[in-house]
Amino acid sequence: MFSFSPQRLRGGVTIAALLLGGCSFNGSYPDASESDSAKLRFISSNENSTLDLFDEEHCGGQTTGILNNLFTANTRRRADMSIAAPDDAKAYLEVRLRPDHELFARANTLGSASVCTVGFNFTPQSSGEYEANFRHTGNTCQVSLSRLRQIDGKVIRSPIALTYKGLPACAGRSPIFPKSVEAPPQSPERAALIARIVDASVIPKMKSDNDDASSSRDALIGTAMDERKQRLVFKLPDVYWTEYHQNLEQFAKDEMAIKARALELYKDYYTRSLGVLETPQIVELSPDGPTADRSKAMSTNNAMLEYYYRTYRELEKETLSAHQARMADLDQRFDVCKRFTGCWQN
């Protein structure tokens, strides 16, 4: 699930002009024509909602239609999905997507005094059906994405961990994906000053734990294996359980590496962000400099800390997603889903 806080709108542009002038009733996105096209249902309870789809061939994005607009009826765009929308889904649209083709999706809502946008990367699978739910919760807007399946007559909605990676191939080709600013030549003095600022910003919570948790990890894996075996009412070969155990070990190992990886990415990002500044600006952020601007340094560190937590969450989602994919592949190869509704699904 992704969530973002709404931003206030400025200027005299009306909502009707922005929405009705920016895209047609059913949008500019053409449905995919492949026989194994994936299908996506976009449900929104937010006013003036749109869903934009981007790929490296369409860095400016393509719209899919309008929902919950005061001045026009909801688009009736449909993709003949096999699984019906939830009973409480009052406004939704459906589109066909190219399978195995990465997209960057952006859900938008435009209210009377605020705008809120949530972006995420998404690679639909061949013939897969998906459902994205866009809504407000408190002061934030959120998107949750699920894979839809029907097993033994029962509809299964499996949550998908969303990631935000943007589209590197579109950098500089669209305002949505700005080109990276090149840093001026770096001197040893500048590099040392930047390193001091970055190192001083690292708080204890960001550092990796040194405790050896292998024994507790093994116990958790054993418990997970036992619980899984108890839930299954049919027998699976030993080779299945060997791979199942290996997948759990890999997941535990990947989980333990998240903090170190997040810190590495944080330092790299902070270093590059400082590298594009002029030297006097960097000096102002130095924690021990005679001309340091304490308020500016604190504000910058707080912004970088937000980046760290956001990166940490992204790594957690990617790790979970990779684990889910391994487990789903295993269950598919051994036909577990044909016999057990609680099977792993990608």
C-alpha positions in Angstrom: 0.0 0.0 0.0 1.2 3.5 -0.8 0.0 6.7 0.8 0.8 10.4 0.3 -0.4 13.6 1.9 -2.4 15.9 -0.2 -0.9 19.2 -1.4 -2.8 22.5 -1.6 -3.7 23.8 -5.0 -2.6 27.2 -6.0 -3.7 29.5 -8.9 -7.0 30.2 -10.5 -7.3 27.0 -12.6 -10.7 25.3 -12.1 -11.1 21.6 -11.4 -13.4 21.2 -14.4 -10.8 22.8 -16.8 -8.0 20.7 -15.5 -9.9 17.4 -15.7 -12.0 17.9 -18.8 -9.3 19.8 -20.7 -6.6 17.3 -19.8 -8.1 14.0 -21.0 -11.1 12.7 -22.9 -14.0 10.8 -21.3 -12.3 7.4 -21.6 -8.7 8.7 -21.7 -5.9 8.4 -24.2 -4.6 5.0 -23.2 -5.4 2.3 -25.9 -6.1 -1.2 -24.5 -3.4 -3.8 -25.2 -4.3 -6.2 -28.0 -2.3 -9.3 -27.0 -4.3 -12.5 -26.5 -2.8 -12.9 -23.1 -3.2 -9.3 -22.0 -3.4 -8.6 -18.3 -6.4 -6.7 -17.0 -6.5 -4.0 -14.3 -9.6 -2.6 -12.5 -9.1 0.9 -11.0 -11.6 1.6 -8.2 -11.8 5.1 -6.6 -13.8 6.7 -3.9 -11.9 9.9 -4.3 -13.4 12.9 -6.2 -12.1 13.7 -9.7 -9.9 10.6 -9.9 -7.7 9.6 -12.9 -5.2 6.9 -13.5 -2.2 7.7 -15.7 0.0 5.0 -17.2 3.7 5.6 -18.2 6.3 3.4 -19.9 9.5 4.2 -21.7 7.6 4.7 -25.0 5.1 7.1 -23.4 7.1 9.1 -20.8 4.4 11.8 -20.9 1.8 9.3 -19.7 -1.6 8.2 -21.0 -4.9 8.6 -19.2 -7.5 6.0 -18.7 -10.6 8.0 -18.0 -12.4 10.1 -15.3 -14.2 8.9 -12.2 -16.3 10.8 -9.6 -16.3 14.1 -11.5 -19.0 16.7 -10.6 -19.5 17.7 -14.2 -19.6 14.4 -16.1 -20.7 10.8 -15.5 -18.1 8.2 -14.7 -16.4 6.5 -17.6 -17.9 3.1 -18.3 -14.6 1.7 -19.6 -14.5 -2.1 -19.1 -12.1 -5.0 -20.0 -14.4 -8.0 -19.5 -12.7 -9.1 -16.4 -13.7 -12.6 -15.2 -13.9 -11.6 -11.5 -16.6 -9.0 -10.7 -15.9 -5.8 -8.8 -16.6 -5.7 -5.1 -20.2 -4.9 -4.2 -19.2 -1.6 -2.6 -17.2 -0.4 -5.7 -19.3 2.6 -6.9 -16.9 4.0 -9.4 -14.3 2.1 -11.4 -12.8 1.5 -14.8 -11.0 -1.4 -16.4 -8.1 -1.5 -18.9 -6.1 -4.2 -20.7 -2.3 -4.1 -20.2 0.7 -5.6 -22.1 1.9 -8.6 -20.1 5.4 -8.7 -18.7 5.8 -5.0 -19.5 6.8 -2.6 -16.7 4.6 0.4 -16.2 4.7 3.3 -13.9 1.1 4.0 -12.7 0.0 7.3 -11.1 -3.4 7.7 -9.4 -4.6 11.3 -9.0 -7.4 13.0 -7.1 -8.2 16.7 -7.4 -10.4 18.2 -4.7 -11.8 21.7 -4.2 -8.6 22.7 -2.3 -6.1 20.0 -2.6 -4.5 17.5 -5.0 -3.1 14.1 -4.1 -1.0 11.7 -6.3 0.3 8.2 -5.6 2.8 6.6 -8.0 4.0 3.0 -8.2 5.8 0.6 -10.5 3.9 -2.4 -11.8 4.6 -5.3 -14.1 1.5 -7.3 -14.9 1.8 -11.0 -15.7 0.4 -12.8 -18.7 -3.4 -13.1 -18.4 -3.3 -11.8 -14.9 -6.2 -9.8 -13.4 -5.6 -7.0 -10.9 -7.5 -4.5 -8.8 -6.2 -1.1 -7.6 -8.2 0.6 -4.9 -7.6 4.4 -4.5 -9.1 6.1 -1.5 -8.6 8.8 1.2 -7.7 7.7 4.8 -7.5 10.7 7.1 -5.3 13.3 5.6 -3.6 10.9 3.1 -4.6 9.2 -0.1 -3.7 5.5 -0.6 -3.5 2.9 -3.3 -3.6 -0.8 -2.6 -3.1 -3.4 -5.4 -4.3 -7.0 -5.4 -3.9 -10.0 -7.7 -7.3 -11.5 -8.4 -7.9 -15.3 -8.7 -10.7 -17.7 -8.4 -10.0 -21.1 -6.7 -12.7 -23.7 -6.1 -15.3 -21.0 -6.8 -13.9 -18.6 -4.2 -12.5 -15.2 -5.2 -9.0 -14.6 -3.7 -7.6 -11.1 -3.6 -3.8 -11.3 -2.9 -2.1 -8.0 -1.8 0.9 -7.0 -3.9 3.7 -5.0 -2.3 4.0 -1.7 -4.2 7.4 -0.2 -5.1 8.3 3.2 -6.4 11.3 3.2 -8.8 10.1 5.6 -11.5 11.3 5.0 -15.1 15.1 5.7 -15.5 14.7 5.5 -19.3 12.4 8.5 -19.2 14.7 10.7 -17.1 14.8 14.2 -18.7 12.1 13.3 -21.2 9.2 14.4 -19.1 8.6 16.7 -16.1 7.4 13.7 -14.2 10.9 12.2 -14.6 13.3 15.1 -14.4 16.9 14.7 -15.5 19.5 14.3 -12.8 21.5 17.4 -12.1 25.2 16.9 -12.8 27.6 17.7 -9.9 30.4 20.2 -10.3 34.0 18.9 -10.2 34.7 17.5 -6.7 37.9 18.4 -4.9 39.3 16.3 -2.0 38.3 19.1 0.4 34.7 19.1 -0.8 34.5 15.3 -0.7 35.8 15.3 2.9 33.3 18.0 3.9 30.4 16.1 2.4 31.5 12.8 4.0 31.6 14.5 7.5 28.0 15.9 7.0 26.7 12.5 5.8 28.4 10.5 8.6 27.2 13.0 11.3 23.6 12.6 10.1 23.5 8.8 10.7 21.5 8.0 13.8 21.8 4.7 15.8 18.5 3.3 14.5 20.0 3.3 11.0 23.0 1.1 11.9 22.9 -2.6 11.4 22.4 -4.8 14.5 25.4 -6.9 15.3 23.6 -9.5 17.4 23.7 -13.0 16.1 20.1 -13.9 15.5 20.7 -17.2 13.7 19.3 -19.4 16.5 16.1 -17.4 16.8 15.8 -17.3 13.0 16.1 -21.1 12.8 13.4 -21.5 15.4 11.0 -19.2 13.5 11.7 -21.1 10.2 11.0 -24.3 12.0 7.7 -23.0 13.4 6.7 -21.7 9.9 7.4 -25.1 8.4 5.4 -26.9 11.1 2.4 -24.6 10.7 2.4 -25.0 6.9 2.4 -28.8 7.1 -0.5 -28.7 9.6 -2.6 -26.5 7.3 -2.1 -28.9 4.3 -4.4 -31.9 4.2 -2.5 -33.7 1.5 1.1 -34.9 1.3 3.9 -33.2 -0.7 7.3 -34.8 -1.6 10.4 -34.1 0.5 11.9 -32.1 -2.4 9.1 -29.6 -2.0 9.7 -29.1 1.7 13.5 -28.8 1.1 12.9 -25.9 -1.4 10.3 -24.4 0.9 12.9 -24.4 3.8 15.5 -22.9 1.5 13.1 -20.1 0.5 12.4 -19.3 4.1 16.2 -19.1 4.8 16.7 -16.8 1.8 13.9 -14.5 3.0 15.4 -14.3 6.5 18.8 -13.6 5.1 17.4 -10.9 2.8 15.5 -9.3 5.6 18.6 -9.1 7.8 20.4 -7.3 4.9 17.8 -4.6 4.5 19.1 -2.2 7.1 22.7 -2.2 5.7 21.4 -1.8 2.2 19.1 1.1 3.2 22.0 2.9 4.9 24.2 2.4 1.9 21.6 3.9 -0.4 21.0 6.7 2.0 24.6 7.7 2.1 24.9 7.5 -1.6 21.8 9.7 -2.1 22.8 12.2 0.5 26.3 12.5 -1.0 25.0 13.0 -4.5 22.5 15.6 -3.2 25.2 17.6 -1.5 27.6 17.2 -4.5 25.4 19.4 -6.8 25.6 22.3 -4.3 28.1 25.1 -4.4 30.8 24.9 -1.7 29.4 27.8 0.5 26.1 26.0 0.6 27.8 22.8 1.8 29.8 24.6 4.4 26.5 25.9 5.9 25.4 22.3 6.5 28.6 21.2 8.2 27.9 20.2 11.8 31.2 21.7 13.1 31.7 24.6 10.7 32.1 28.2 12.0 29.4 29.4 9.6 27.1 26.5 10.0 23.4 27.2 9.6 21.9 24.9 12.3 18.3 25.3 11.2 19.1 24.6 7.6 21.3 21.6 8.6 18.5 20.1 10.7 15.9 20.7 8.0 18.2 18.9 5.4 18.9 16.0 7.8 15.2 15.6 8.4 14.5 15.5 4.7 17.2 12.9 4.2 15.9 10.9 7.1 12.5 10.7 5.3 14.3 9.4 2.3 16.0 6.7 4.4 12.7 5.5 5.9 11.0 5.6 2.5 13.9 3.6 1.0 13.8 1.1 3.9 10.1 0.5 3.3 10.7 0.0 -0.4 13.4 -2.5 0.3 11.1 -4.4 2.6 8.4 -4.5 -0.1 10.9 -5.7 -2.7 12.2 -8.4 -0.3 8.6 -9.5 0.4 7.7 -9.4 -3.2 10.7 -11.6 -4.2 9.9 -14.1 -1.5 6.3 -14.2 -2.5 7.4 -14.8 -6.2 9.7 -17.7 -5.1 7.0 -19.3 -3.0 4.3 -18.8 -5.7 6.6 -20.5 -8.3 7.1 -23.4 -5.9 3.4 -23.9 -5.2 2.6 -23.6 -9.0 5.2 -26.3 -9.9 3.7 -28.7 -7.4 0.0 -27.9 -8.2 -0.6 -26.7 -4.6 -3.1 -24.0 -5.6 -5.4 -26.6 -7.2 -5.9 -28.2 -3.8 -5.3 -25.4 -1.3 -6.9 -21.9 -1.3 -4.2 -20.6 1.0 -1.4 -21.3 -1.5 1.3 -18.8 -2.3 0.4 -16.5 -5.2 2.5 -14.0 -7.0 
